[in-house]
Amino acid sequence: MGIFLLVLPGVACAKTVTLGEVVQSTLDHYPVIRHSEAGLSVFQAREHTTAGYLLPSLTVQNQTDAGTVNAGYGGYFPLGVVPSITGGNTKSANSDLNTGNLSIAYLQWEFFDFGYKQSIKAAAAAGTSLARAQLEAEKYNAVQNAALTYFDWMAAVKISTILSDDVARLASVLVSVRSLVMNGLRPGVDTSEAAALLSEAKISKIRSEADVRICEAKLTEFTGLPLQGELPDTMLLYSEGNPNIDGKEPIDSVQFGHPLLQVFNASVEASKQTYRTRLLKTLPKFGLNGAYWYRFSGLSESGFPANADAGGLSLSMPYGSFNYMVGISATFDLFDIRHHRDLITESEKVADEQRAAIAGEVNTMNSLLHQVDARRDAAQKIALELPVGLLAARQAYGRQQALYAAGLGTLTDVREAEANLLRAETQAAANKADLLKLGYVHAALIGNGDAFLQRLNPKK
């Protein structure tokens, strides 16, 4: 025990990080999930924006102008943006400065378009659904990777502990060998051989500690938690025998409600909405147009400026009247039909591609499910044999130690027995972790991953 504490200082006071903490911290921290949430908010804002397309447009404008009013005899000859050229000025409408004011409200409302704007809104909603499905898929992948890394972390810590025990065993072997050599019962070469075995065990222990740190670094990427010096709940390695969490499920195929498949389903719906929008865009659109305006002017109905006796200057606007206009318009792009037809065909092809992608993904996931089940069945059978082999390896190691001490065995026999014991111990720990990982992957593939983790690590 003293050697174990020297190898793993501070283990007694290390905090245990539970699987539930890792999963929740991943959902709260993982940057990829935060990015997908931000993308979802963009689509939600876009969906809200498209709702405004259904509203009418009402423009209000007020304008006041000042300028000359010099009417003239003869015809007008327009020259683009250059003022018209006329004959001599008339006396009735000749002002160096005149003012006028116009206030107008202009209404435009496309009141009937065969559901085109509604389809734009529906397409935006489909985009939001796709973004939400992508977010759930990111959560699924993040939680799965974090959970599997946690299981690897447990196995790495357990194996590191086994290797610490192995260092302690070989250290005691070295002490025993030195004693026998000093008493002349064993050749001196055994001391060197035992020291080499201990050194090799320490190297393996150092490598196992590196594996633990690698798992901690991977989990920190998902969770943001500083895990150096912390420990996982290694008691979960003994949970695979519990029938409530062994991953056995009556479902033997991937369901279409799986988070990864929902992305493809949402993509198909988005393609359908795009197809509908492009189809409706080719149809006529009917609009309501209206205007109401009120004008003031410095010119009377006879053409004389107000205050004409002021030397041709008119700054007041005593003359005014109001007008209104209402109309219904119809628009139809006759020469854009071919282009829209090509866009519609493109949308149909995209939808077909997404349906084929769903079928391919289902086939791949079902194949993976069957592979996982085959490996899990093998791991369960191996788990039945490992205790037998482990017990036999411990007994064989004990016998070889006794035989060596009695002078009836060699150090090579002890080394082989010790290597068999170490192999049996590490295989048992690795197989326990494999059972957990395979059981979880099976549950995740059939859509029960969250339930598996909750049963494995229930909230207190």
PyMOL commands that set and color helices and strands:
alter all, ss='L'
color gray80, all
select helices_A, chain A and resi 2-7+11-13+19-29+31-54+116-182+189-223+234-238+259-281+308-310+337-405+411-445+449-456
alter helices_A, ss='H'
color red, helices_A
select strands_A, chain A and resi 16-17+57-72+77-79+82-85+89-112+231-232+285-297+319-331
alter strands_A, ss='S'
color yellow, strands_A
deselect
rebuild
show_as cartoon
